[in-house]
Amino acid sequence: MTMEQWEAHTGHMANDITWPATKEQVVAACGGSDVDPAVLEDLKNNLPDGTYNSADDVKTILVH
Protein backbone atom coordinates (compact mmCIF):
# COMPACT_ATOMS: atom_id res chain seq x y z
CA MET A 1 0.00 0.00 0.00
CA THR A 2 1.30 3.43 -0.85
CA MET A 3 1.28 6.42 1.48
CA GLU A 4 -1.32 8.08 -0.79
CA GLN A 5 -3.62 5.07 -0.47
CA TRP A 6 -3.15 5.09 3.30
CA GLU A 7 -3.87 8.81 3.57
CA ALA A 8 -7.06 8.41 1.54
CA HIS A 9 -8.33 5.93 4.14
CA THR A 10 -7.02 7.34 7.44
CA GLY A 11 -10.42 8.74 8.40
CA HIS A 12 -11.98 5.36 7.82
CA MET A 13 -9.31 3.63 9.90
CA ALA A 14 -9.74 6.14 12.72
CA ASN A 15 -13.53 6.42 12.75
CA ASP A 16 -14.93 3.08 11.55
CA ILE A 17 -12.75 0.64 13.47
CA THR A 18 -12.76 0.15 17.22
CA TRP A 19 -9.22 -0.53 18.42
CA PRO A 20 -7.85 -2.98 19.36
CA ALA A 21 -9.07 -4.93 16.34
CA THR A 22 -8.28 -8.28 14.78
CA LYS A 23 -7.33 -8.64 11.13
CA GLU A 24 -10.83 -10.01 10.49
CA GLN A 25 -12.42 -6.93 12.08
CA VAL A 26 -10.22 -4.56 10.05
CA VAL A 27 -11.01 -6.37 6.80
CA ALA A 28 -14.74 -6.45 7.59
CA ALA A 29 -14.79 -2.73 8.41
CA CYS A 30 -12.98 -1.97 5.15
CA GLY A 31 -15.27 -4.12 3.03
CA GLY A 32 -17.57 -1.27 1.98
CA SER A 33 -17.73 0.48 -1.34
CA ASP A 34 -15.86 3.51 0.05
CA VAL A 35 -12.58 1.56 0.23
CA ASP A 36 -10.40 1.18 -2.85
CA PRO A 37 -10.49 -2.50 -3.93
CA ALA A 38 -6.67 -2.55 -4.13
CA VAL A 39 -6.47 -1.44 -0.48
CA LEU A 40 -8.91 -4.14 0.58
CA GLU A 41 -6.89 -6.78 -1.27
CA ASP A 42 -3.71 -5.52 0.39
CA LEU A 43 -5.36 -5.88 3.79
CA LYS A 44 -6.57 -9.38 3.02
CA ASN A 45 -3.29 -10.60 1.53
CA ASN A 46 -0.57 -8.78 3.45
CA LEU A 47 -1.86 -8.07 6.95
CA PRO A 48 -0.87 -11.00 9.15
CA ASP A 49 -3.48 -12.60 11.38
CA GLY A 50 -3.47 -11.01 14.79
CA THR A 51 -4.81 -8.20 16.93
CA TYR A 52 -3.73 -4.62 16.33
CA ASN A 53 -3.85 -1.87 18.93
CA SER A 54 -4.16 1.05 16.52
CA ALA A 55 -4.26 2.13 12.91
CA ASP A 56 -0.56 2.97 13.27
CA ASP A 57 0.17 -0.71 13.93
CA VAL A 58 -1.51 -1.59 10.64
CA LYS A 59 0.21 1.27 8.82
CA THR A 60 3.65 0.07 9.97
CA ILE A 61 3.01 -3.30 8.33
CA LEU A 62 1.28 -2.24 5.13
CA VAL A 63 2.65 1.09 3.95
CA HIS A 64 5.74 0.82 1.79
ChimeraX commands (.cxc) that place a marker at each C-alpha (Angstrom):
marker #1 position 0.00,0.00,0.00 radius 0.5
marker #1 position 1.30,3.43,-0.85 radius 0.5
marker #1 position 1.28,6.42,1.48 radius 0.5
marker #1 position -1.32,8.08,-0.79 radius 0.5
marker #1 position -3.62,5.07,-0.47 radius 0.5
marker #1 position -3.15,5.09,3.30 radius 0.5
marker #1 position -3.87,8.81,3.57 radius 0.5
marker #1 position -7.06,8.41,1.54 radius 0.5
marker #1 position -8.33,5.93,4.14 radius 0.5
marker #1 position -7.02,7.34,7.44 radius 0.5
marker #1 position -10.42,8.74,8.40 radius 0.5
marker #1 position -11.98,5.36,7.82 radius 0.5
marker #1 position -9.31,3.63,9.90 radius 0.5
marker #1 position -9.74,6.14,12.72 radius 0.5
marker #1 position -13.53,6.42,12.75 radius 0.5
marker #1 position -14.93,3.08,11.55 radius 0.5
marker #1 position -12.75,0.64,13.47 radius 0.5
marker #1 position -12.76,0.15,17.22 radius 0.5
marker #1 position -9.22,-0.53,18.42 radius 0.5
marker #1 position -7.85,-2.98,19.36 radius 0.5
marker #1 position -9.07,-4.93,16.34 radius 0.5
marker #1 position -8.28,-8.28,14.78 radius 0.5
marker #1 position -7.33,-8.64,11.13 radius 0.5
marker #1 position -10.83,-10.01,10.49 radius 0.5
marker #1 position -12.42,-6.93,12.08 radius 0.5
marker #1 position -10.22,-4.56,10.05 radius 0.5
marker #1 position -11.01,-6.37,6.80 radius 0.5
marker #1 position -14.74,-6.45,7.59 radius 0.5
marker #1 position -14.79,-2.73,8.41 radius 0.5
marker #1 position -12.98,-1.97,5.15 radius 0.5
marker #1 position -15.27,-4.12,3.03 radius 0.5
marker #1 position -17.57,-1.27,1.98 radius 0.5
marker #1 position -17.73,0.48,-1.34 radius 0.5
marker #1 position -15.86,3.51,0.05 radius 0.5
marker #1 position -12.58,1.56,0.23 radius 0.5
marker #1 position -10.40,1.18,-2.85 radius 0.5
marker #1 position -10.49,-2.50,-3.93 radius 0.5
marker #1 position -6.67,-2.55,-4.13 radius 0.5
marker #1 position -6.47,-1.44,-0.48 radius 0.5
marker #1 position -8.91,-4.14,0.58 radius 0.5
marker #1 position -6.89,-6.78,-1.27 radius 0.5
marker #1 position -3.71,-5.52,0.39 radius 0.5
marker #1 position -5.36,-5.88,3.79 radius 0.5
marker #1 position -6.57,-9.38,3.02 radius 0.5
marker #1 position -3.29,-10.60,1.53 radius 0.5
marker #1 position -0.57,-8.78,3.45 radius 0.5
marker #1 position -1.86,-8.07,6.95 radius 0.5
marker #1 position -0.87,-11.00,9.15 radius 0.5
marker #1 position -3.48,-12.60,11.38 radius 0.5
marker #1 position -3.47,-11.01,14.79 radius 0.5
marker #1 position -4.81,-8.20,16.93 radius 0.5
marker #1 position -3.73,-4.62,16.33 radius 0.5
marker #1 position -3.85,-1.87,18.93 radius 0.5
marker #1 position -4.16,1.05,16.52 radius 0.5
marker #1 position -4.26,2.13,12.91 radius 0.5
marker #1 position -0.56,2.97,13.27 radius 0.5
marker #1 position 0.17,-0.71,13.93 radius 0.5
marker #1 position -1.51,-1.59,10.64 radius 0.5
marker #1 position 0.21,1.27,8.82 radius 0.5
marker #1 position 3.65,0.07,9.97 radius 0.5
marker #1 position 3.01,-3.30,8.33 radius 0.5
marker #1 position 1.28,-2.24,5.13 radius 0.5
marker #1 position 2.65,1.09,3.95 radius 0.5
marker #1 position 5.74,0.82,1.79 radius 0.5
marker link #1:1,2 radius 0.2
marker link #1:2,3 radius 0.2
marker link #1:3,4 radius 0.2
marker link #1:4,5 radius 0.2
marker link #1:5,6 radius 0.2
marker link #1:6,7 radius 0.2
marker link #1:7,8 radius 0.2
marker link #1:8,9 radius 0.2
marker link #1:9,10 radius 0.2
marker link #1:10,11 radius 0.2
marker link #1:11,12 radius 0.2
marker link #1:12,13 radius 0.2
marker link #1:13,14 radius 0.2
marker link #1:14,15 radius 0.2
marker link #1:15,16 radius 0.2
marker link #1:16,17 radius 0.2
marker link #1:17,18 radius 0.2
marker link #1:18,19 radius 0.2
marker link #1:19,20 radius 0.2
marker link #1:20,21 radius 0.2
marker link #1:21,22 radius 0.2
marker link #1:22,23 radius 0.2
marker link #1:23,24 radius 0.2
marker link #1:24,25 radius 0.2
marker link #1:25,26 radius 0.2
marker link #1:26,27 radius 0.2
marker link #1:27,28 radius 0.2
marker link #1:28,29 radius 0.2
marker link #1:29,30 radius 0.2
marker link #1:30,31 radius 0.2
marker link #1:31,32 radius 0.2
marker link #1:32,33 radius 0.2
marker link #1:33,34 radius 0.2
marker link #1:34,35 radius 0.2
marker link #1:35,36 radius 0.2
marker link #1:36,37 radius 0.2
marker link #1:37,38 radius 0.2
marker link #1:38,39 radius 0.2
marker link #1:39,40 radius 0.2
marker link #1:40,41 radius 0.2
marker link #1:41,42 radius 0.2
marker link #1:42,43 radius 0.2
marker link #1:43,44 radius 0.2
marker link #1:44,45 radius 0.2
marker link #1:45,46 radius 0.2
marker link #1:46,47 radius 0.2
marker link #1:47,48 radius 0.2
marker link #1:48,49 radius 0.2
marker link #1:49,50 radius 0.2
marker link #1:50,51 radius 0.2
marker link #1:51,52 radius 0.2
marker link #1:52,53 radius 0.2
marker link #1:53,54 radius 0.2
marker link #1:54,55 radius 0.2
marker link #1:55,56 radius 0.2
marker link #1:56,57 radius 0.2
marker link #1:57,58 radius 0.2
marker link #1:58,59 radius 0.2
marker link #1:59,60 radius 0.2
marker link #1:60,61 radius 0.2
marker link #1:61,62 radius 0.2
marker link #1:62,63 radius 0.2
marker link #1:63,64 radius 0.2
view
